[in-house]
Amino acid sequence: MKLQLVGLLILFWSSPVLSEEIRVLDQAAFPHPELMVGNWLDKNLQQAFDNWRKNYEALKTPEQIVAYQQQLRTRFLESLGGFPERTPLNHKVTGVIPGDGFRVEKILFESQPRHYVTGLCFIPNSTKFQAPYPGVVVVCGHSANGKAYAGYQSATALLALNGMVGFIIDPICQGERYDQLKDDGSILIPSTTDGHSLLGCSSILLGHNTARNEIWDAMRAIDYLQQRDDVDPEKIGCMGNSGGGTQSSYLVALDDRIRAAAPSCYLTSFERLLQERGPQDAEQNIFGQLNWGMDHADYVMLRAPVPVLMCTATHDAFPIDGSWTSFRDAKRLFTRLGYPERVDLVEVDGPHGWHQPLREAAVRWMSRWLAGRDVDVREPKIDILTGQDVNVTEKGQVLLLPGAKSGYDLNLEEFQKLEPVRQKHWEDPAAALEQVRKITGIPPLSQMQPVPARSLGETMDETIRVEHWVLEPEAGIVLPALLYRPAQPSQGPLLYVNEAGKQAAYADGNQQHSALRFAQAGHTVLAVDLRGQGETKSDKAIWYHKRFGSDAKHAVLAYLLEKNLVGLRAQDLQAAAKWFLDQEKLPLDDHRLTLVAVGSPGVSALHLAALEQKLFAQTTLVQTLPGWAAIFSSRTPDGQYAHCIHGAARLYDFHHLAGVLGDRLQILNPAQVP
């Protein structure tokens, strides 16, 4: 790719700060640098999709299919972080409401100690059916009122009207289970997607996922159903819409007790979903799943030939053509096993939603495969519970119960309990650092090849020459850089990175520091933009809401590929350091460089400095995240997805990395997590 310099250096003097603007990347040769990181990720994603297709087409025999199912289930469970210990449910009925053809019991149970789940159990009340009945867990989509949502109540009641016990539960951050309350008991963050994804930050650091919380709650709901005398424990199903479609897809894949499933308005294909809408909220993205090969079709196929009905909508936000692709893949695999009739698809001509025809189809599917009755199911008018009638708890929120624990509380407790484990781990710093290298994906500096670079001209002022460079640490990634050469260098070489861009300044007391200022002080300075920052920053990479940061979408896509932005940017920084030292004809392992990192690059800088201790004589971190503990202590960790590394908090926090650097590390004005 040919790059040319365009534009002029414009210097603006204002006391005491020198302002300037230099654009390195030529608009003609690189017209959309803000798309660079996204394009690089898309290329990696396409390779993952191609690999999935190749592996799928190789599945020809039942033996191959079983081995494939076992392999994927193992990886799925590992990426979720496994499940908690099964503890007493301590369930109780807090109220009973009579209905027409059924009664409703209000159920409160603990999926983990003091972690409460609220649900409504719809039980047949008709001489047409005799206990024990089949039991079906109904999991909710992203409705603010959770189980109270009219369509979700209707589906659960329809199960009871057709001779099955339907148990609908509130997911976290919905209904009576909001994880963030104000001091007056009102809801702090009403957005269910925000709530799920904010919890995802600390979950990722523990090697978990928000999905783990939701799946475990639903599995404990199955435990509850199996303890009821009026439920046949061998005839259990699950169904749900939207986010409930996600949960029911996971449940049928992972819980051997599920005998039939009907996920609605979720299943498509990752390729079409990412093309049309991008990644969804935290529980819909499992660590590395696209890298090791688990797509939406796999949720249907992982326990084939267990019967699965895909409920879809023509005009769904989850692309319908992706749904049909996954259905065909599943149908072909079920056919290879000799059970083509056990997977089917129903499509309603409408938008996203659990429309009545989809609810009826789901209940008909449950009746066929759980109750052995292949009947015509029609939904009558159902009286919907509202107000206090729908509440299981007296005050309408489980966190108002004495001693109640939110998902944040559980994550913080686990993080704190791991401190002795982390300390023990760091009794052997060399081994601990190798684990850090492994989970971040940062290769040894000694293994790096020369970094390609292209000179794009230079700019002069009275005392400093500014060379314009583009570095290419890997195919598809370019790093615009400025190399400041003072006429008479009197200080050592300095590498400068700033979240706001290579020319941005930072304040230390009354002093303003920038790459140019360091050069004026006598340093030869390489100032570089890491991927997705400075000239390659993308405002189009917003993931869901702006609270997650401009690079959160890239962080989530990298997460799906078993990568992380911290490690990727550390590799950029490492490439810049190697090129800089090669350019200056200096050895790599002689503590020649000073490193200054401002904002989010400081996290990558700390990791690299700890892993390559002979590279930097001094590292200064400015306005950088102080450590994982700050994320665990916050209930609104805005803008932190770019810093999250799967499972990192099980091994270390920043003070462990800082400890190996000693007085060669300086930290100024640590960033605050909300």
C-alpha positions as CSV (number, residue, x, y, z in Angstrom):
1,M,0.0,0.0,0.0
2,K,1.5,3.3,-1.1
3,L,1.2,6.1,1.4
4,Q,2.0,9.8,0.7
5,L,2.3,12.8,3.0
6,V,-0.5,15.4,2.7
7,G,-1.1,18.5,4.6
8,L,1.2,20.9,6.3
9,L,2.7,21.2,9.8
10,I,0.9,24.1,11.5
11,L,2.4,25.3,14.7
12,F,0.3,27.4,17.1
13,W,2.1,28.9,20.1
14,S,0.1,29.6,23.1
15,S,1.7,30.1,26.5
16,P,2.8,27.7,27.9
17,V,1.6,24.9,25.5
18,L,2.7,24.4,21.9
19,S,-0.1,23.1,19.8
20,E,0.3,21.4,16.4
21,E,-1.4,19.2,13.9
22,I,0.2,16.7,11.6
23,R,-1.7,14.0,9.8
24,V,0.6,11.2,8.7
25,L,-1.8,8.9,6.8
26,D,-2.5,10.0,3.3
27,Q,-6.3,10.3,2.6
28,A,-5.8,9.1,-1.0
29,A,-3.8,6.0,-0.1
30,F,-5.6,5.3,3.2
31,P,-9.0,7.1,2.9
32,H,-10.7,5.6,6.0
33,P,-8.1,4.9,8.7
34,E,-11.0,4.8,11.2
35,L,-12.1,1.5,9.6
36,M,-8.7,-0.1,9.9
37,V,-9.2,-2.0,13.2
38,G,-12.7,-3.1,12.1
39,N,-11.4,-4.3,8.7
40,W,-8.6,-6.2,10.4
41,L,-11.1,-7.9,12.7
42,D,-13.5,-8.7,9.9
43,K,-10.7,-10.5,8.0
44,N,-10.0,-12.6,11.1
45,L,-13.7,-13.2,11.6
46,Q,-14.1,-14.4,8.0
47,Q,-11.3,-16.8,8.4
48,A,-13.0,-18.2,11.5
49,F,-16.3,-18.6,9.6
50,D,-14.5,-20.4,6.8
51,N,-12.9,-22.7,9.3
52,W,-16.2,-23.4,10.9
53,R,-17.7,-24.4,7.5
54,K,-14.8,-26.6,6.7
55,N,-15.1,-28.4,10.1
56,Y,-18.9,-28.8,9.8
57,E,-18.8,-30.3,6.3
58,A,-16.3,-32.9,7.6
59,L,-18.9,-34.3,10.0
60,K,-20.2,-37.3,8.2
61,T,-20.7,-40.2,10.7
62,P,-22.4,-40.4,14.1
63,E,-19.1,-41.0,15.7
64,Q,-17.6,-37.9,14.3
65,I,-20.6,-35.9,15.4
66,V,-20.5,-37.2,18.9
67,A,-16.8,-36.3,19.2
68,Y,-17.5,-32.8,17.8
69,Q,-20.4,-32.3,20.3
70,Q,-18.2,-33.4,23.2
71,Q,-15.3,-31.1,22.2
72,L,-17.5,-28.0,21.8
73,R,-19.4,-28.6,25.0
74,T,-16.1,-28.8,26.9
75,R,-14.8,-25.6,25.3
76,F,-18.1,-23.9,26.0
77,L,-18.0,-24.8,29.7
78,E,-14.4,-23.7,30.0
79,S,-15.1,-20.3,28.4
80,L,-18.1,-19.8,30.7
81,G,-15.8,-20.5,33.7
82,G,-17.7,-23.6,34.7
83,F,-20.6,-23.4,37.1
84,P,-20.9,-22.6,40.9
85,E,-21.4,-25.2,43.6
86,R,-24.9,-26.5,43.9
87,T,-26.1,-25.1,47.2
88,P,-29.5,-25.3,48.9
89,L,-32.3,-23.5,46.9
90,N,-34.1,-22.4,50.1
91,H,-37.1,-22.0,48.0
92,K,-40.4,-20.8,49.3
93,V,-43.9,-19.8,48.0
94,T,-44.7,-16.2,48.8
95,G,-48.2,-16.2,47.3
96,V,-50.7,-18.1,45.3
97,I,-53.1,-16.6,42.6
98,P,-56.0,-18.6,41.2
99,G,-56.5,-18.5,37.4
100,D,-58.8,-19.9,34.8
101,G,-57.5,-23.4,34.1
102,F,-54.3,-22.9,36.2
103,R,-53.0,-21.4,39.4
104,V,-49.9,-19.3,39.8
105,E,-47.4,-19.8,42.6
106,K,-44.9,-17.0,43.4
107,I,-41.6,-18.7,43.9
108,L,-38.4,-17.2,45.5
109,F,-35.2,-19.3,45.5
110,E,-31.4,-18.9,45.9
111,S,-29.4,-19.9,42.8
112,Q,-26.3,-19.1,44.9
113,P,-26.3,-18.2,48.6
114,R,-28.3,-15.0,49.1
115,H,-28.5,-14.6,45.3
116,Y,-32.2,-14.5,44.9
117,V,-34.3,-15.5,41.9
118,T,-37.9,-14.6,41.5
119,G,-40.4,-16.6,39.4
120,L,-44.0,-17.4,38.7
121,C,-45.0,-21.1,38.4
122,F,-48.1,-21.7,36.3
123,I,-49.6,-25.1,37.3
124,P,-52.5,-26.9,35.5
125,N,-55.8,-26.8,37.3
126,S,-58.0,-29.0,35.1
127,T,-59.3,-32.6,35.2
128,K,-58.1,-32.9,31.6
129,F,-54.6,-33.5,32.8
130,Q,-53.1,-35.5,35.6
131,A,-49.9,-35.0,37.6
132,P,-47.0,-35.5,37.4
133,Y,-46.9,-33.0,34.5
134,P,-44.0,-32.1,32.2
135,G,-42.1,-29.0,33.4
136,V,-40.9,-26.2,31.2
137,V,-38.5,-23.4,32.2
138,V,-39.4,-20.1,30.5
139,V,-36.6,-17.6,30.3
140,C,-37.2,-13.9,29.6
141,G,-35.9,-11.6,26.9
142,H,-34.8,-8.1,27.6
143,S,-38.0,-6.8,29.0
144,A,-37.5,-4.2,31.8
145,N,-40.3,-5.9,33.8
146,G,-39.0,-9.4,33.2
147,K,-41.6,-12.1,33.9
148,A,-44.4,-9.5,34.1
149,Y,-44.2,-8.8,30.4
150,A,-47.5,-9.8,28.8
151,G,-46.2,-12.0,26.0
152,Y,-44.0,-14.0,28.4
153,Q,-46.8,-14.5,30.9
154,S,-49.1,-15.6,28.1
155,A,-46.6,-18.2,26.8
156,T,-46.1,-19.6,30.4
157,A,-49.9,-19.7,31.0
158,L,-50.4,-21.5,27.7
159,L,-48.2,-24.3,28.9
160,A,-50.3,-24.8,31.9
161,L,-53.5,-24.7,29.8
162,N,-52.0,-27.6,27.8
163,G,-51.1,-29.8,30.8
164,M,-47.5,-28.7,31.6
165,V,-46.0,-26.7,34.5
166,G,-44.5,-23.5,33.2
167,F,-41.9,-21.7,35.4
168,I,-40.9,-18.2,34.3
169,I,-38.0,-16.5,36.1
170,D,-36.6,-13.0,36.1
171,P,-33.1,-12.7,34.7
172,I,-30.5,-10.5,36.4
173,C,-31.0,-6.8,35.8
174,Q,-34.7,-7.2,35.0
175,G,-38.0,-7.4,36.8
176,E,-37.4,-7.8,40.5
177,R,-33.7,-8.6,40.0
178,Y,-32.0,-5.3,39.1
179,D,-28.3,-5.4,40.2
180,Q,-27.9,-1.7,40.8
181,L,-30.2,0.3,43.1
182,K,-30.0,3.8,44.4
183,D,-30.0,4.5,48.1
184,D,-33.7,5.0,48.1
185,G,-34.3,1.6,46.5
186,S,-35.0,2.8,43.0
187,I,-33.3,1.4,40.0
188,L,-30.0,3.0,39.1
189,I,-29.5,1.6,35.6
190,P,-32.9,0.8,33.9
191,S,-31.3,-0.5,30.7
192,T,-31.2,-4.3,30.8
193,T,-28.5,-4.5,28.1
194,D,-26.4,-2.0,30.0
195,G,-26.8,-3.9,33.2
196,H,-25.8,-7.2,31.6
197,S,-22.8,-5.7,29.9
198,L,-21.5,-3.8,32.8
199,L,-21.5,-7.0,34.8
200,G,-19.7,-8.5,31.9
201,C,-16.5,-6.5,32.7
202,S,-15.7,-8.1,36.0
203,S,-17.1,-11.5,34.8
204,I,-14.6,-11.5,31.9
205,L,-11.7,-10.7,34.3
206,L,-12.7,-13.8,36.4
207,G,-12.8,-16.0,33.3
208,H,-16.6,-16.0,33.4
209,N,-19.4,-14.5,31.4
210,T,-22.8,-12.8,32.1
211,A,-24.3,-15.8,30.4
212,R,-23.0,-18.0,33.3
213,N,-25.2,-16.2,35.7
214,E,-28.3,-16.5,33.5
215,I,-27.7,-20.2,32.6
216,W,-27.0,-21.1,36.3
217,D,-30.2,-19.4,37.4
218,A,-32.2,-21.4,34.8
219,M,-30.5,-24.6,35.7
220,R,-31.4,-24.0,39.4
221,A,-35.0,-23.4,38.2
222,I,-34.9,-26.9,36.7
223,D,-33.7,-28.1,40.1
224,Y,-36.7,-26.5,41.6
225,L,-39.1,-28.1,39.1
226,Q,-37.6,-31.5,39.6
227,Q,-38.2,-31.2,43.3
228,R,-41.9,-30.7,42.8
229,D,-44.2,-33.7,43.4
230,D,-46.4,-32.6,40.5
231,V,-43.6,-32.4,37.9
232,D,-42.1,-35.4,36.1
233,P,-38.4,-34.9,36.5
234,E,-37.6,-36.8,33.3
235,K,-39.8,-34.5,31.1
236,I,-38.2,-31.1,31.2
237,G,-38.1,-28.5,28.5
238,C,-37.1,-24.8,28.0
239,M,-38.3,-22.0,25.8
240,G,-37.9,-18.2,25.6
241,N,-37.8,-15.2,23.3
242,S,-35.0,-12.8,22.3
243,G,-32.6,-12.8,25.3
244,G,-34.7,-15.8,26.5
245,G,-34.0,-17.3,23.1
246,T,-30.3,-16.9,23.9
247,Q,-30.7,-18.5,27.3
248,S,-32.8,-21.4,26.0
249,S,-30.3,-22.1,23.2
250,Y,-27.5,-22.3,25.8
251,L,-29.6,-24.5,28.1
252,V,-30.5,-27.1,25.6
253,A,-26.8,-27.2,24.6
254,L,-25.5,-27.6,28.2
255,D,-28.1,-29.3,30.4
256,D,-28.7,-33.0,29.8
257,R,-32.0,-32.8,31.6
258,I,-33.6,-30.7,28.8
259,R,-35.7,-33.0,26.6
260,A,-37.0,-30.3,24.2
261,A,-36.4,-26.7,23.5
262,A,-38.0,-23.9,21.5
263,P,-35.8,-20.7,21.4
264,S,-37.4,-17.8,19.7
265,C,-36.1,-14.7,17.9
266,Y,-32.5,-15.2,18.5
267,L,-30.9,-18.0,16.5
268,T,-29.4,-16.7,13.2
269,S,-25.7,-17.0,12.3
270,F,-22.8,-15.0,13.7
271,E,-21.7,-14.0,10.2
272,R,-25.0,-12.4,9.4
273,L,-25.5,-11.0,12.9
274,L,-22.1,-9.3,12.9
275,Q,-22.6,-8.0,9.3
276,E,-26.0,-6.5,10.1
277,R,-25.9,-5.5,13.8
278,G,-22.6,-6.2,15.3
279,P,-22.1,-8.1,18.6
280,Q,-24.9,-8.0,21.1
281,D,-24.7,-7.6,24.8
282,A,-22.4,-9.5,27.1
283,E,-24.1,-12.8,27.5
284,Q,-24.4,-13.3,23.8
285,N,-20.6,-13.4,23.3
286,I,-18.7,-16.4,24.6
287,F,-14.9,-16.1,24.9
288,G,-13.1,-17.3,21.8
289,Q,-16.1,-19.1,20.4
290,L,-15.5,-18.0,16.9
291,N,-11.8,-18.9,17.1
292,W,-12.4,-22.4,18.3
293,G,-15.6,-22.9,16.2
294,M,-19.0,-22.5,17.9
295,D,-21.7,-20.7,15.9
296,H,-25.4,-20.3,16.4
297,A,-26.2,-23.6,14.6
298,D,-24.1,-25.4,17.2
299,Y,-26.5,-24.5,20.0
300,V,-29.1,-26.6,18.2
301,M,-26.7,-29.4,17.3
302,L,-24.7,-29.8,20.5
303,R,-27.2,-32.3,22.0
304,A,-28.7,-33.6,18.8
305,P,-31.0,-35.4,18.4
306,V,-32.7,-33.7,21.4
307,P,-35.7,-31.9,19.6
308,V,-35.3,-28.2,19.0
309,L,-37.8,-25.8,17.3
310,M,-36.3,-22.6,16.0
311,C,-39.0,-19.9,16.3
312,T,-38.2,-17.0,13.9
313,A,-39.6,-13.8,12.5
314,T,-39.3,-12.6,8.9
315,H,-38.4,-9.0,9.8
316,D,-36.4,-9.8,13.0
317,A,-33.3,-7.8,13.9
318,F,-31.6,-11.2,14.1
319,P,-31.3,-11.8,10.3
320,I,-33.8,-14.3,9.0
321,D,-31.4,-15.6,6.2
322,G,-28.9,-16.4,8.9
323,S,-31.6,-18.4,10.8
324,W,-32.4,-20.4,7.7
325,T,-28.7,-21.1,7.1
326,S,-28.3,-22.4,10.7
327,F,-31.5,-24.4,10.4
328,R,-30.3,-26.1,7.2
329,D,-27.0,-27.0,8.9
330,A,-28.8,-28.4,11.9
331,K,-31.3,-30.3,9.7
332,R,-28.5,-31.9,7.7
333,L,-26.8,-33.0,10.9
334,F,-29.9,-34.3,12.5
335,T,-30.6,-36.2,9.3
336,R,-27.1,-37.8,9.4
337,L,-28.1,-39.1,12.9
338,G,-31.3,-40.5,11.6
339,Y,-33.7,-38.0,13.3
340,P,-34.6,-35.3,10.8
341,E,-38.0,-34.8,12.3
342,R,-36.5,-33.6,15.6
343,V,-35.5,-30.2,14.4
344,D,-37.8,-27.7,12.7
345,L,-38.3,-24.0,12.1
346,V,-41.4,-21.8,12.2
347,E,-41.4,-18.3,10.8
348,V,-43.9,-15.6,11.5
349,D,-44.3,-12.7,9.1
350,G,-43.5,-9.9,11.6
351,P,-40.8,-8.1,13.5
352,H,-38.8,-9.2,16.5
353,G,-41.1,-10.5,19.2
354,W,-42.7,-13.6,20.7
355,H,-45.8,-13.3,18.6
356,Q,-48.8,-15.5,19.4
357,P,-48.2,-18.0,16.5
358,L,-44.7,-18.5,17.8
359,R,-45.9,-19.0,21.4
360,E,-48.5,-21.5,20.1
361,A,-45.8,-23.3,18.1
362,A,-43.5,-23.5,21.0
363,V,-46.2,-25.0,23.3
364,R,-47.2,-27.4,20.6
365,W,-43.6,-28.5,20.4
366,M,-43.4,-29.1,24.1
367,S,-46.7,-31.0,24.1
368,R,-45.4,-33.3,21.3
369,W,-42.0,-34.1,22.7
370,L,-42.6,-33.9,26.5
371,A,-46.3,-35.0,26.9
372,G,-46.6,-37.2,23.9
373,R,-49.6,-35.3,22.7
374,D,-49.4,-33.9,19.1
375,V,-52.3,-31.5,19.4
376,D,-53.5,-28.2,17.9
377,V,-52.6,-25.4,20.4
378,R,-54.6,-22.1,20.3
379,E,-54.1,-19.3,22.8
380,P,-57.2,-18.0,24.4
381,K,-57.5,-14.6,26.0
382,I,-55.4,-14.8,29.1
383,D,-55.7,-12.4,32.1
384,I,-52.3,-10.9,32.7
385,L,-51.0,-10.3,36.2
386,T,-50.0,-6.7,36.9
387,G,-48.8,-4.5,39.8
388,Q,-48.2,-6.1,43.1
389,D,-49.8,-9.4,41.9
390,V,-46.8,-10.1,39.8
391,N,-44.2,-9.4,42.5
392,V,-42.7,-12.3,44.4
393,T,-41.0,-10.0,47.0
394,E,-42.8,-7.5,49.2
395,K,-40.8,-4.5,48.0
396,G,-40.5,-5.6,44.4
397,Q,-36.7,-5.9,44.3
398,V,-34.6,-8.8,45.7
399,L,-31.7,-6.5,46.6
400,L,-34.0,-5.0,49.3
401,L,-34.1,-8.4,51.0
402,P,-31.7,-8.7,54.1
403,G,-28.3,-9.9,53.1
404,A,-29.1,-10.1,49.4
405,K,-26.2,-10.3,46.9
406,S,-26.0,-9.0,43.4
407,G,-23.9,-10.4,40.6
408,Y,-21.4,-7.6,41.3
409,D,-21.3,-8.7,45.0
410,L,-20.6,-12.3,43.9
411,N,-17.8,-11.3,41.5
412,L,-16.2,-9.0,44.1
413,E,-16.3,-11.8,46.7
414,E,-14.6,-14.2,44.3
415,F,-12.0,-11.6,43.3
416,Q,-11.2,-11.0,47.0
417,K,-11.0,-14.7,47.8
418,L,-8.5,-15.2,45.0
419,E,-6.0,-12.8,46.5
420,P,-4.1,-15.5,48.4
421,V,-4.1,-17.6,45.2
422,R,-2.6,-14.7,43.3
423,Q,0.0,-14.0,46.0
424,K,1.0,-17.7,45.9
425,H,1.3,-17.6,42.2
426,W,3.7,-14.7,42.3
427,E,6.1,-16.4,44.6
428,D,7.6,-17.5,41.3
429,P,7.6,-14.3,39.3
430,A,9.1,-15.8,36.2
431,A,6.4,-18.5,35.9
432,A,3.7,-15.9,36.7
433,L,4.9,-13.7,33.9
434,E,4.8,-16.5,31.5
435,Q,1.2,-17.0,32.4
436,V,0.6,-13.3,31.8
437,R,2.3,-13.6,28.4
438,K,0.0,-16.5,27.6
439,I,-3.3,-15.0,28.4
440,T,-2.5,-11.6,26.8
441,G,-1.0,-13.1,23.7
442,I,2.1,-10.9,23.8
443,P,5.0,-12.7,22.1
444,P,8.6,-12.4,23.3
445,L,10.5,-9.4,21.9
446,S,13.3,-11.8,21.0
447,Q,11.0,-13.6,18.5
448,M,9.9,-10.5,16.6
449,Q,11.0,-10.0,13.0
450,P,12.1,-6.5,11.8
451,V,9.1,-4.2,11.6
452,P,8.3,-2.8,8.1
453,A,8.1,1.0,8.0
454,R,7.7,3.7,5.4
455,S,9.0,7.2,5.6
456,L,6.5,9.9,4.5
457,G,8.7,13.0,4.7
458,E,9.5,15.3,7.5
459,T,8.8,18.7,9.0
460,M,11.4,21.2,10.4
461,D,11.4,24.0,12.8
462,E,14.4,25.9,14.3
463,T,15.7,23.1,16.5
464,I,13.7,19.9,15.9
465,R,13.3,17.7,12.8
466,V,10.0,15.7,12.8
467,E,10.1,12.6,10.6
468,H,6.8,11.1,9.5
469,W,6.6,7.3,9.5
470,V,4.1,4.6,9.1
471,L,4.9,1.3,10.9
472,E,3.2,-2.0,10.0
473,P,3.4,-4.5,12.9
474,E,1.3,-7.0,11.0
475,A,-0.7,-7.2,7.7
476,G,-3.6,-4.8,7.8
477,I,-2.4,-2.8,10.7
478,V,-0.6,0.5,10.3
479,L,0.7,2.8,13.1
480,P,1.2,6.4,12.2
481,A,4.2,7.8,14.0
482,L,6.3,11.0,14.4
483,L,10.0,10.8,15.2
484,Y,11.2,14.0,16.8
485,R,14.9,14.6,16.4
486,P,16.4,17.5,18.4
487,A,19.4,19.2,16.8
488,Q,21.5,18.4,19.9
489,P,20.0,15.4,21.8
490,S,21.1,15.5,25.4
491,Q,18.7,12.8,26.8
492,G,18.0,9.2,26.0
493,P,15.4,8.0,23.5
494,L,11.8,8.1,24.6
495,L,8.7,6.3,23.3
496,Y,5.4,8.2,23.8
497,V,1.8,6.9,23.4
498,N,-1.3,8.8,24.3
499,E,-4.9,7.6,24.1
500,A,-5.8,11.0,22.6
501,G,-3.2,10.7,19.9
502,K,0.5,10.9,19.4
503,Q,0.6,14.7,19.6
504,A,-1.7,15.2,22.6
505,A,-0.3,16.6,25.9
506,Y,-0.9,15.7,29.5
507,A,-0.7,17.8,32.6
508,D,1.5,17.0,35.6
509,G,0.9,19.8,38.2
510,N,1.4,23.0,36.4
511,Q,3.6,21.4,33.7
512,Q,2.3,20.3,30.3
513,H,4.1,17.4,28.7
514,S,3.9,16.1,25.1
515,A,6.2,14.4,22.6
516,L,7.3,17.8,21.3
517,R,8.0,19.0,24.9
518,F,10.1,15.9,25.6
519,A,12.0,16.6,22.3
520,Q,12.6,20.2,23.3
521,A,14.1,18.8,26.6
522,G,16.6,16.9,24.6
523,H,15.0,13.4,24.0
524,T,14.8,11.8,20.6
525,V,11.1,10.9,20.7
526,L,9.0,8.4,18.8
527,A,5.3,9.2,19.3
528,V,3.0,6.6,17.9
529,D,-0.7,5.9,17.6
530,L,-1.6,2.4,18.7
531,R,-4.4,0.6,16.7
532,G,-7.8,2.3,17.1
533,Q,-6.3,5.5,18.6
534,G,-5.2,8.8,17.3
535,E,-5.6,8.8,13.5
536,T,-7.1,5.3,13.4
537,K,-9.7,5.9,16.2
538,S,-13.2,5.0,15.1
539,D,-16.3,6.7,16.5
540,K,-18.3,4.0,14.6
541,A,-17.0,1.3,17.0
542,I,-19.5,2.2,19.7
543,W,-21.0,-1.0,21.1
544,Y,-24.5,-0.6,22.3
545,H,-24.2,2.7,24.1
546,K,-21.5,5.3,24.4
547,R,-20.9,4.5,28.1
548,F,-18.8,1.5,27.0
549,G,-16.2,3.5,25.1
550,S,-15.4,4.1,21.4
551,D,-13.4,0.9,21.1
552,A,-15.7,-1.4,23.0
553,K,-17.1,-3.0,19.9
554,H,-13.6,-3.9,18.8
555,A,-12.9,-5.3,22.2
556,V,-15.9,-7.6,22.0
557,L,-15.1,-8.8,18.5
558,A,-11.5,-9.5,19.7
559,Y,-13.0,-11.4,22.7
560,L,-15.0,-13.6,20.3
561,L,-11.7,-14.3,18.5
562,E,-9.9,-15.2,21.8
563,K,-7.9,-12.0,21.7
564,N,-7.9,-8.8,23.8
565,L,-7.1,-5.2,23.0
566,V,-4.6,-4.9,25.8
567,G,-2.4,-7.6,24.3
568,L,-2.9,-6.4,20.7
569,R,-1.9,-2.8,21.6
570,A,1.0,-4.1,23.7
571,Q,2.2,-5.9,20.5
572,D,1.9,-2.5,18.6
573,L,3.9,-0.9,21.4
574,Q,6.5,-3.6,21.3
575,A,6.8,-3.3,17.5
576,A,7.3,0.5,17.8
577,A,10.0,0.0,20.5
578,K,11.8,-2.6,18.3
579,W,11.7,-0.4,15.2
580,F,12.8,2.7,17.2
581,L,15.8,0.9,18.7
582,D,16.7,-0.6,15.3
583,Q,16.4,2.8,13.7
584,E,18.7,4.3,16.3
585,K,21.1,1.3,16.1
586,L,20.7,0.5,19.8
587,P,20.5,-3.0,21.5
588,L,17.0,-4.3,22.5
589,D,18.0,-5.5,26.0
590,D,20.0,-2.6,27.5
591,H,17.4,-0.5,29.2
592,R,17.9,2.3,26.6
593,L,14.3,3.5,26.2
594,T,12.1,5.6,28.4
595,L,8.4,4.9,28.0
596,V,5.6,7.4,28.7
597,A,2.0,6.1,28.3
598,V,-1.1,8.3,28.8
599,G,-4.6,7.0,29.4
600,S,-5.7,3.5,28.2
601,P,-2.3,2.6,26.5
602,G,-0.9,2.6,30.0
603,V,-2.5,-0.8,30.6
604,S,-0.7,-2.3,27.6
605,A,2.5,-0.4,28.5
606,L,2.5,-1.9,32.1
607,H,2.1,-5.4,30.7
608,L,4.9,-5.0,28.1
609,A,7.3,-3.3,30.6
610,A,6.8,-6.2,33.1
611,L,7.2,-8.8,30.4
612,E,10.3,-7.2,28.7
613,Q,12.1,-5.8,31.7
614,K,15.3,-5.1,29.8
615,L,13.6,-3.0,27.3
616,F,12.7,0.2,29.3
617,A,14.9,2.1,31.7
618,Q,11.9,3.9,33.0
619,T,8.1,3.6,32.5
620,T,5.7,6.4,33.4
621,L,1.9,5.7,33.4
622,V,-0.4,8.7,33.4
623,Q,-4.2,8.7,34.0
624,T,-4.2,4.9,33.7
625,L,-6.5,2.4,35.2
626,P,-5.0,1.5,38.6
627,G,-5.9,-2.1,38.5
628,W,-8.6,-4.8,38.2
629,A,-9.7,-4.0,41.8
630,A,-11.1,-0.7,40.6
631,I,-13.4,-2.5,38.1
632,F,-14.6,-5.0,40.7
633,S,-15.3,-2.2,43.2
634,S,-17.5,-0.3,40.7
635,R,-21.1,-1.0,39.7
636,T,-20.8,1.3,36.7
637,P,-17.4,0.4,35.2
638,D,-17.9,2.6,32.1
639,G,-15.4,2.5,29.3
640,Q,-13.5,-0.6,30.7
641,Y,-14.1,-3.2,28.0
642,A,-10.9,-2.3,26.2
643,H,-9.0,-3.2,29.4
644,C,-10.7,-6.6,30.1
645,I,-8.6,-9.8,29.6
646,H,-10.4,-13.1,30.1
647,G,-9.4,-14.7,33.4
648,A,-6.6,-12.2,34.2
649,A,-7.9,-11.4,37.7
650,R,-7.4,-15.0,38.7
651,L,-3.7,-14.6,38.1
652,Y,-2.7,-11.1,38.9
653,D,-3.6,-7.5,39.5
654,F,-1.5,-4.5,38.4
655,H,0.5,-4.3,41.7
656,H,2.0,-7.7,40.8
657,L,3.2,-6.3,37.5
658,A,4.4,-3.1,39.1
659,G,6.3,-5.1,41.7
660,V,8.7,-6.6,39.2
661,L,9.5,-3.1,37.9
662,G,10.2,-1.5,41.3
663,D,11.5,2.0,41.0
664,R,11.6,1.8,37.2
665,L,7.9,2.5,37.3
666,Q,6.2,5.9,37.9
667,I,2.4,6.3,38.2
668,L,0.8,9.7,37.9
669,N,-2.8,10.6,38.5
670,P,-4.4,7.2,38.2
671,A,-7.7,7.1,36.4
672,Q,-10.9,6.9,38.4
673,V,-13.5,4.2,37.6
674,P,-17.1,5.5,38.1
